[in-house]
Amino acid sequence: MATGLRSNAAGNPFVNQQTMAGQGRGAGGEFADYEAEKELCKSFLSTFTRSAGLDGTLGGQKYMDQLQEVANRARQVLEISLDDVLSLSSLDLEDALELERSGSGDEWSRFARNVRDNTRRYLSLFADAADELMPLPTSAFEGTEDVFDVLMRQRQYAEQDNEQVRATYGLPTASEANPSGEGANASAANAPNAADSANKVPRDLLRRYEVKIRPATGGVSLGSSKARASQAVPLREVRAQSIGQLVTVRGIATKVSEVKPLLSVGTYTCESCGYEIYQEVTGNAYMPLCECPSSRCKINNNPGKLLFQTRGSKFVKYQEVKLQEPADEVPVGNIPRTMTVQMKGELCRLIRPGDAVAVAGIFLPVPYTGYRAMRAGLIANTYLEAQCVEQLKQQPGKTRNSLEDAQLEEKVNQLSRDDDVYSLLARSICPEIYGHEDVKKALLVLMVGAPTRTMKDGMKLRGDLHVCLMGDPGVAKSQLLKHVSMVAPRGVYTTGRGASGVGLTASVNKDPQTGQTTLEGGALVLADKGICCIDEFDKMEETERTAIHEVMEQQTVSIAKAGITTTLNARATVLAAANPAYSRYDTRRSPAENMALPASLLSRFDLMWLILDRADAELDAALAQHVLNVHRVSSSASASTGSISEEVLEPSELRAYIAKARTFTPEVPRELNEYIACAYAEMRAEEAASENPHSYTTARTLLGILRLSEALARLRFSDIVEQGDVDEALRLMQMSKISLLENRDSRGRASADPISEIYGIIRDYAVRSGSQEVAFQKAMRLIQPRGFREEQLRTCLSEYSSLNVWSLDDNMNVLFGEDDLPV
């Protein structure tokens, strides 16, 4: 059909334009018969049947069911997937996708290509087809009637009055004036003044739904890595040939405007004749009507003044989003590019500032207006009219693939029954980094957090945990920060040298559309209910660092500038990394001199982790072997055998487990109050007795212990904090300073080697308790507060067993002989 139309147009250059009214150029350059394409749209909507899925979805007519929900006012969006169009092809889905991209294939492959390349036109074709296929409602409407109901009832009353006038004067009735008719709704709406084309109700005003087209992704989620690799176009590669096409880009939302009403159909009422005139608005600007175009005003030669009827007009929700190119797609030496995304209808409020999203939409040009048009000349700006939006870091239960959600849920439930889930989750954080087991556990607890408490008087106790990693260069602090910002569902990464005070909190800008003064959130505001990772924390200026004080404790940002006085939410977890004052930690100086950070800031961190790079031949050899294996196999590898290391979780699985853990709200039982109070009092006493304290123990430290304990209870999917959670929280606090205590006694002199010290600890315990057996777990609890590791304990047990000092059973429990202990 398309070929015949093309030859006819080519052979007759003076072809009548009316014969081409329903025709236009298709995606391949041939003339397309849009009436035939509309029939194809109707055929697809009315005949497509989905099969029952493994995820529990029922079979049936997918789009007719959607239209029935629209008719019952239970649905506002008719979403059409190109995957469904391609599934009708006689080819396999993967082959149909390839042929659709190459421009060949059967009828349905070409139809999908036409929809992708001329999306704006096919949106109207699908909408017209849906109007003709719209079924009658099958259930009563819930809620009050809308504006359209009032409008239709008033027009019915006017129709009855006009019928009486026509009968009185012998004029033709509405059915005689409009013998063809355009459906029940259109006939009733246009009956009073059927002869006036300006009085005809636009179809857009009659619709209570919007049509969206979803690109073909091969059946996977748009936000998944597979879809991003095959479908997403880098933002800077969206060129002129993509104008009018459906493209998918991904990026980070840096600015999200307020939701405002956008005029879609304007309704006017004439003062003289009372006619209702409608004006469809298809662009970003329009010229309001001034004179009545009805036949009655033309006959009277007295055009009436038109009054704009706000209640009778149609407005849609409108929002603008600035999408910035991801850092991994920016070429060397370039700055990230941005694109304006227009969100309309039900897509509004789906994106928050700081979200990493994948957006599929129509790439369209928009000419400059006003004074800017004089300077721009023929140059036009571009934007993306969004059709669907998905988060790149999907939350469980929020993905479109319910089967994928069910698999993640089953995996999380299986992990929760594992006794070693705590260590498994910690190993899954940056598995390419060797060691740092306790540091990774601290980062895991940071991502889980504790619930926020709200007192009766309105005061809030924060539940977010703040951690600062301070250590020598080359201990993988920055790598840990970047991995946490990637795994966290909402993470922002910045550096201290490249961040200013307003860049962290909020800046005052002018809205280019309205010219009003607006606030634009910084890194801490963008990380609201997420994690803000600040690298090179010590390089920040003192005036800029003070902006973080309020955020870390009060969880807000107070602004009083440019006539704007307000408070912004910044409920963010702060993860900072800093180097000591002298680049490397100097053991000859006090900890306060090495940290070079004020006590008011240090006390706000729940964990201040000091990581020192000490020379250890055994650890250095294991680290070197691990790094070599990682470079060889591009994966975390065992340092001893060179094979792939223990099982670790995928980022999506780790994110799903953390998301479910955050749903629990654990409470501290009354019987643990005295235990926690005694532990806090002991910490204060140790600090007071020390000549050079390694930390600042305040009342905030007590709250930090509670937050750590509640986060550990969340990891167990429990609503009750147990004593083991408190012990682990105290151990993490103790281990965070263990680097300063290694190889030095309380007077700063070199101490004995770790193996001898562990032997002394176990022997002293056996003498005090009078027991000839020391269990392995008991030995671990004895040495961990002193800062020793499990590997050192096993080495000590093996060495002294070979010397016949004690014997070991199969479970590595220590057995002393009768003559091995003094009486």
Secondary structure as GFF3:
##gff-version 3
##sequence-region A 1 823
A	DSSP	alpha_helix	2	11	.	.	.	ID=ss1
A	DSSP	three_ten_helix	17	20	.	.	.	ID=ss2
A	DSSP	beta_strand	23	25	.	.	.	ID=ss3
A	DSSP	beta_strand	31	33	.	.	.	ID=ss4
A	DSSP	alpha_helix	34	47	.	.	.	ID=ss5
A	DSSP	beta_strand	49	50	.	.	.	ID=ss6
A	DSSP	beta_strand	60	61	.	.	.	ID=ss7
A	DSSP	alpha_helix	62	71	.	.	.	ID=ss8
A	DSSP	beta_strand	77	81	.	.	.	ID=ss9
A	DSSP	alpha_helix	82	87	.	.	.	ID=ss10
A	DSSP	alpha_helix	93	102	.	.	.	ID=ss11
A	DSSP	alpha_helix	107	117	.	.	.	ID=ss12
A	DSSP	alpha_helix	119	133	.	.	.	ID=ss13
A	DSSP	alpha_helix	147	169	.	.	.	ID=ss14
A	DSSP	alpha_helix	174	177	.	.	.	ID=ss15
A	DSSP	alpha_helix	184	190	.	.	.	ID=ss16
A	DSSP	three_ten_helix	197	199	.	.	.	ID=ss17
A	DSSP	alpha_helix	203	206	.	.	.	ID=ss18
A	DSSP	beta_strand	210	214	.	.	.	ID=ss19
A	DSSP	alpha_helix	225	230	.	.	.	ID=ss20
A	DSSP	three_ten_helix	235	237	.	.	.	ID=ss21
A	DSSP	three_ten_helix	240	242	.	.	.	ID=ss22
A	DSSP	beta_strand	246	256	.	.	.	ID=ss23
A	DSSP	beta_strand	260	270	.	.	.	ID=ss24
A	DSSP	beta_strand	276	280	.	.	.	ID=ss25
A	DSSP	alpha_helix	295	300	.	.	.	ID=ss26
A	DSSP	beta_strand	306	308	.	.	.	ID=ss27
A	DSSP	beta_strand	314	324	.	.	.	ID=ss28
A	DSSP	three_ten_helix	327	329	.	.	.	ID=ss29
A	DSSP	beta_strand	338	344	.	.	.	ID=ss30
A	DSSP	three_ten_helix	345	347	.	.	.	ID=ss31
A	DSSP	beta_strand	356	367	.	.	.	ID=ss32
A	DSSP	alpha_helix	371	376	.	.	.	ID=ss33
A	DSSP	beta_strand	380	391	.	.	.	ID=ss34
A	DSSP	alpha_helix	402	416	.	.	.	ID=ss35
A	DSSP	alpha_helix	421	427	.	.	.	ID=ss36
A	DSSP	alpha_helix	437	448	.	.	.	ID=ss37
A	DSSP	beta_strand	453	454	.	.	.	ID=ss38
A	DSSP	beta_strand	460	461	.	.	.	ID=ss39
A	DSSP	beta_strand	467	471	.	.	.	ID=ss40
A	DSSP	alpha_helix	477	487	.	.	.	ID=ss41
A	DSSP	beta_strand	491	495	.	.	.	ID=ss42
A	DSSP	alpha_helix	501	504	.	.	.	ID=ss43
A	DSSP	beta_strand	506	510	.	.	.	ID=ss44
A	DSSP	beta_strand	517	521	.	.	.	ID=ss45
A	DSSP	alpha_helix	523	526	.	.	.	ID=ss46
A	DSSP	beta_strand	531	535	.	.	.	ID=ss47
A	DSSP	three_ten_helix	537	539	.	.	.	ID=ss48
A	DSSP	alpha_helix	542	545	.	.	.	ID=ss49
A	DSSP	alpha_helix	547	554	.	.	.	ID=ss50
A	DSSP	beta_strand	556	561	.	.	.	ID=ss51
A	DSSP	beta_strand	564	569	.	.	.	ID=ss52
A	DSSP	beta_strand	573	578	.	.	.	ID=ss53
A	DSSP	alpha_helix	591	595	.	.	.	ID=ss54
A	DSSP	alpha_helix	599	602	.	.	.	ID=ss55
A	DSSP	beta_strand	607	611	.	.	.	ID=ss56
A	DSSP	alpha_helix	617	633	.	.	.	ID=ss57
A	DSSP	alpha_helix	651	661	.	.	.	ID=ss58
A	DSSP	three_ten_helix	670	672	.	.	.	ID=ss59
A	DSSP	alpha_helix	673	689	.	.	.	ID=ss60
A	DSSP	alpha_helix	699	715	.	.	.	ID=ss61
A	DSSP	alpha_helix	723	735	.	.	.	ID=ss62
A	DSSP	alpha_helix	738	741	.	.	.	ID=ss63
A	DSSP	alpha_helix	754	769	.	.	.	ID=ss64
A	DSSP	beta_strand	773	774	.	.	.	ID=ss65
A	DSSP	alpha_helix	776	783	.	.	.	ID=ss66
A	DSSP	three_ten_helix	784	786	.	.	.	ID=ss67
A	DSSP	alpha_helix	790	802	.	.	.	ID=ss68
A	DSSP	beta_strand	807	808	.	.	.	ID=ss69
A	DSSP	beta_strand	814	815	.	.	.	ID=ss70
###
